[in-house]
Amino acid sequence: MNRIEFMAELERLLADMPQEERQAAVQYYADYFADAGEENEAEVIRELGSPRKVAESIKSDYYGTDFNEAEFDRRDYMEKYGQRARENGENAKDAEESRKEEKKPWTSNWLKLLLIILIAIVIWPVSLGIVCAVLGIAAAVVFVFAALVIAAVSVMLGGGIVVVVGMVLIAAVPPAALVTVGCGLLLFALGLIATVGSVKLCMAVYPAMLRGFVNLCRRPFYGKAV
């Protein structure tokens, strides 16, 4: 705080006093600074204390109230100490955050991938066997569910063919033709139900297998499945 800031704060704190008394007090301290000279400005401010202390001293003289100078000295000290403590706390917090950032381990997705490739090369016989086994199991699952769909469609088509044959024979051998048509309709219905069920099963299994394969491929880059 310099002389101009000190006088401006003092005049603000004396705003509730009569104008004549306020101007006289402000002029007194302005002359006090002028007599001391600019080179002694800091010393005068240390001697007077805070503008609030000076303002309360002036008001106590004017209104005839008690003024405890020691209390204001202690208050000024606590304000300065509290501000310094807050600044020190903020600086310590910034330093702690900087240390944490410095301690963060450096990781690279490409470094992880290179490490995995090197490990795979070292243990390639085992890794090749595992890869082949996984691909074989995946292919078997795909073909099994595809075979279920094909089998269900075949039963449905077979039932349709039996129905057609029974309808052709209905003029020659009516009883046998009716039995044949009934069996064909039963096979067609069972094949239709099996086809719908197997297709829905494939629609649930195939996307899940694809998501699992994608997550397995993304794991070395992101450290977890996505």
C-alpha positions as CSV (number, residue, x, y, z in Angstrom):
1,M,0.0,0.0,0.0
2,N,1.3,3.4,-0.9
3,R,0.4,6.9,0.3
4,I,-2.4,7.5,-2.3
5,E,-4.1,4.1,-1.5
6,F,-3.7,4.8,2.2
7,M,-5.4,8.2,2.0
8,A,-8.1,7.0,-0.3
9,E,-9.0,4.2,2.1
10,L,-8.9,6.5,5.1
11,E,-11.3,9.0,3.4
12,R,-13.6,6.1,2.6
13,L,-13.7,4.9,6.2
14,L,-14.4,8.5,7.4
15,A,-17.4,8.9,5.0
16,D,-19.9,8.8,7.9
17,M,-18.3,11.8,9.7
18,P,-19.3,15.4,9.1
19,Q,-17.7,16.8,6.0
20,E,-15.8,19.5,7.8
21,E,-14.3,17.1,10.4
22,R,-13.5,14.6,7.7
23,Q,-11.7,17.0,5.5
24,A,-9.7,18.3,8.5
25,A,-8.6,14.8,9.4
26,V,-7.7,13.8,5.9
27,Q,-5.8,17.1,5.4
28,Y,-3.9,16.5,8.6
29,Y,-2.6,13.1,7.5
30,A,-1.9,14.4,4.0
31,D,0.3,17.1,5.5
32,Y,1.9,14.4,7.7
33,F,2.9,12.4,4.6
34,A,4.1,15.6,2.8
35,D,6.3,16.6,5.7
36,A,7.9,13.2,5.9
37,G,8.7,13.1,2.2
38,E,8.2,10.5,-0.4
39,E,11.4,8.6,0.6
40,N,9.9,8.0,4.1
41,E,6.4,7.1,2.8
42,A,6.7,3.4,3.7
43,E,8.0,4.2,7.2
44,V,5.1,6.5,7.9
45,I,2.6,3.8,6.8
46,R,4.3,1.3,9.2
47,E,4.1,3.9,12.0
48,L,0.5,4.7,11.5
49,G,-0.7,1.2,10.9
50,S,-3.8,0.3,8.8
51,P,-6.2,3.0,7.5
52,R,-8.9,1.4,9.6
53,K,-6.9,1.8,12.7
54,V,-6.3,5.5,12.0
55,A,-10.0,6.0,11.1
56,E,-11.2,4.4,14.3
57,S,-8.8,6.6,16.3
58,I,-10.1,9.7,14.7
59,K,-13.8,8.6,15.3
60,S,-13.1,7.8,18.9
61,D,-11.6,11.3,19.5
62,Y,-14.5,13.0,17.7
63,Y,-17.3,11.0,19.3
64,G,-15.6,10.5,22.7
65,T,-15.6,6.7,22.6
66,D,-12.9,4.2,23.7
67,F,-10.2,3.2,21.4
68,N,-8.1,0.1,22.0
69,E,-5.0,0.4,20.0
70,A,-3.6,-3.0,21.0
71,E,-6.7,-4.7,19.7
72,F,-6.3,-3.0,16.3
73,D,-2.6,-3.9,16.2
74,R,-3.5,-7.5,16.9
75,R,-6.3,-7.4,14.2
76,D,-3.9,-6.0,11.6
77,Y,-1.4,-8.7,12.4
78,M,-4.0,-11.5,12.1
79,E,-5.2,-10.1,8.8
80,K,-1.7,-10.0,7.4
81,Y,-0.9,-13.4,8.9
82,G,-4.1,-14.9,7.5
83,Q,-3.5,-13.6,4.0
84,R,0.1,-14.9,4.1
85,A,-1.2,-18.3,5.4
86,R,-3.7,-18.5,2.6
87,E,-1.1,-17.6,0.0
88,N,1.3,-20.2,1.5
89,G,-1.5,-22.8,1.4
90,E,-2.3,-22.1,-2.2
91,N,1.4,-22.3,-3.1
92,A,1.7,-25.6,-1.2
93,K,-1.4,-27.0,-3.0
94,D,0.0,-25.9,-6.4
95,A,3.4,-27.5,-5.6
96,E,1.7,-30.8,-4.5
97,E,-0.3,-30.9,-7.8
98,S,2.9,-30.3,-9.7
99,R,4.6,-33.2,-7.9
100,K,1.7,-35.4,-8.6
101,E,1.8,-34.6,-12.3
102,E,5.6,-35.3,-12.3
103,K,5.0,-38.6,-10.6
104,K,2.4,-39.8,-13.2
105,P,3.8,-42.7,-15.0
106,W,4.4,-42.3,-18.7
107,T,2.4,-44.8,-20.7
108,S,2.1,-45.3,-24.4
109,N,-0.4,-47.5,-26.2
110,W,2.1,-48.2,-28.9
111,L,4.6,-49.2,-26.3
112,K,2.1,-51.7,-24.9
113,L,1.4,-53.0,-28.3
114,L,5.1,-53.4,-29.1
115,L,5.6,-55.2,-25.7
116,I,2.7,-57.6,-26.6
117,I,4.2,-58.3,-30.0
118,L,7.6,-59.0,-28.5
119,I,6.1,-61.4,-25.9
120,A,4.1,-63.1,-28.7
121,I,7.3,-63.6,-30.8
122,V,9.2,-65.1,-27.8
123,I,6.4,-67.6,-27.0
124,W,5.1,-67.9,-30.6
125,P,4.5,-71.7,-30.5
126,V,2.2,-71.5,-27.5
127,S,0.6,-68.3,-28.7
128,L,0.0,-69.8,-32.1
129,G,-1.6,-72.8,-30.6
130,I,-3.9,-70.6,-28.5
131,V,-4.8,-68.4,-31.4
132,C,-5.6,-71.5,-33.5
133,A,-7.7,-73.0,-30.7
134,V,-9.7,-69.7,-30.2
135,L,-10.3,-69.4,-34.0
136,G,-11.3,-73.0,-34.2
137,I,-13.8,-72.6,-31.3
138,A,-15.2,-69.5,-32.8
139,A,-15.6,-71.1,-36.3
140,A,-17.2,-74.2,-34.7
141,V,-19.7,-72.0,-32.9
142,V,-20.5,-70.0,-36.1
143,F,-20.9,-73.2,-38.1
144,V,-23.0,-74.9,-35.4
145,F,-25.6,-72.1,-35.3
146,A,-25.5,-71.8,-39.1
147,A,-26.1,-75.6,-39.3
148,L,-29.1,-75.2,-37.0
149,V,-30.6,-72.6,-39.3
150,I,-30.0,-74.8,-42.3
151,A,-31.5,-77.8,-40.7
152,A,-34.6,-75.9,-39.6
153,V,-35.1,-74.6,-43.1
154,S,-34.6,-78.0,-44.5
155,V,-37.3,-79.5,-42.3
156,M,-39.6,-76.7,-43.2
157,L,-39.0,-77.2,-47.0
158,G,-39.3,-81.0,-46.6
159,G,-42.7,-80.6,-44.9
160,G,-43.8,-78.3,-47.8
161,I,-42.7,-81.0,-50.3
162,V,-44.6,-83.7,-48.4
163,V,-47.7,-81.6,-48.4
164,V,-47.4,-81.2,-52.2
165,V,-46.9,-84.9,-52.7
166,G,-50.0,-85.7,-50.5
167,M,-52.1,-83.3,-52.5
168,V,-51.0,-85.0,-55.7
169,L,-51.9,-88.4,-54.4
170,I,-55.3,-87.3,-52.9
171,A,-57.2,-88.3,-56.1
172,A,-55.7,-91.8,-56.3
173,V,-55.4,-92.8,-52.6
174,P,-57.4,-90.4,-50.5
175,P,-56.7,-91.9,-47.0
176,A,-52.9,-92.1,-47.6
177,A,-52.9,-88.7,-49.2
178,L,-54.6,-87.1,-46.1
179,V,-52.1,-88.7,-43.8
180,T,-49.3,-87.5,-46.0
181,V,-50.6,-84.0,-46.1
182,G,-51.0,-84.0,-42.3
183,C,-47.5,-85.2,-41.7
184,G,-46.2,-82.6,-44.2
185,L,-48.1,-79.8,-42.4
186,L,-46.7,-80.9,-39.1
187,L,-43.1,-81.0,-40.5
188,F,-43.6,-77.6,-42.1
189,A,-44.9,-76.1,-38.8
190,L,-42.0,-77.6,-36.8
191,G,-39.5,-76.4,-39.4
192,L,-40.9,-72.9,-39.3
193,I,-40.7,-72.7,-35.5
194,A,-37.2,-74.1,-35.5
195,T,-36.2,-71.6,-38.3
196,V,-37.5,-68.6,-36.4
197,G,-35.9,-69.7,-33.1
198,S,-32.5,-70.5,-34.7
199,V,-32.4,-67.2,-36.6
200,K,-33.1,-65.2,-33.4
201,L,-30.5,-67.3,-31.6
202,C,-27.9,-66.4,-34.3
203,M,-28.9,-62.7,-34.1
204,A,-28.1,-62.8,-30.4
205,V,-24.9,-64.9,-30.5
206,Y,-23.1,-63.5,-33.6
207,P,-23.2,-59.8,-32.5
208,A,-22.0,-60.8,-29.0
209,M,-19.1,-62.8,-30.5
210,L,-18.2,-59.8,-32.7
211,R,-18.3,-57.4,-29.7
212,G,-16.1,-59.8,-27.7
213,F,-13.6,-60.0,-30.5
214,V,-13.5,-56.2,-30.9
215,N,-13.1,-55.6,-27.1
216,L,-10.3,-58.2,-27.1
217,C,-8.4,-56.3,-29.9
218,R,-9.0,-52.9,-28.2
219,R,-7.8,-54.1,-24.8
220,P,-4.0,-53.6,-25.5
221,F,-4.7,-50.0,-26.6
222,Y,-7.1,-48.9,-23.9
223,G,-6.3,-51.2,-21.0
224,K,-9.9,-52.3,-20.6
225,A,-12.8,-53.5,-22.8
226,V,-14.9,-50.8,-24.4
